[in-house]
């Protein structure tokens, strides 16, 4: 497998990252995951814009990473992934330096890393068809969830709790508000209105969330970006998670209780169809 590491394309097994790397020592870094649909990276610029946003807020020495779009396409090519479902993973850290909390002085070179891998679209699709089970967990994360940092301890623990409960995702609750999943945004439908948490420091501004809100506009589905309260959730007619890898996945069970009739509802189905159409359109533009 060919990976990208500090301006070079190398065999992944030959890459040596320093144990002094601040990504390793402090999780002092950012990452992105971009879905590739048969060679087309979906909204790569939006993902990299979010990476740049994180870099600005982490005060990295570089805050423009748009070169990663070309690198991502090169990785797909070099790994023969241009005609299959794939993902590209990008990570940037503050680089290797003597271990002190404050930023290295003088500034060290950032560590830049990216890989491409085949994606199991069939199992994602199965979940989208059937719906998934989720659990809710207290949000023990920090207060800068708007940055996609590699410090994912709370997300890992929450997702493992989901696995141990035979669920696919855990939804974080903070102060009675259902915020988002460990690797997805959360949406619910109340009286035909799609409701999702507003963009604050407590959630990640998901690229799929943004696409879904665009699709709602096209499909005349009303949207309210406001807190979804845990106390109201049983009156929701539908719930779903959205994200780069899960796309639009309906929730049919929460905390082991079946939601409504246990089947994906009409709003989620409309959005899934609209998403399919959107992908076809994107790919046509790209292939022109
Ligand atoms: N929220 C969190 C915490 C995530 O980690 C992710 C994606 O990994 C998302 C939301 C969804 O974001 P996106 O649609 O950009 O993948």
Boltz pocket constraint, residues with backbone or C-beta under 6 A from the ligand:
constraints:
  - pocket:
      binder: B
      contacts: [[A, 33], [A, 145], [A, 180], [A, 181], [A, 182], [A, 183], [A, 184], [A, 185], [A, 203], [A, 204], [A, 205], [A, 206], [A, 207], [A, 208], [A, 209], [A, 242], [A, 243], [A, 244], [A, 245]]
      max_distance: 6.0
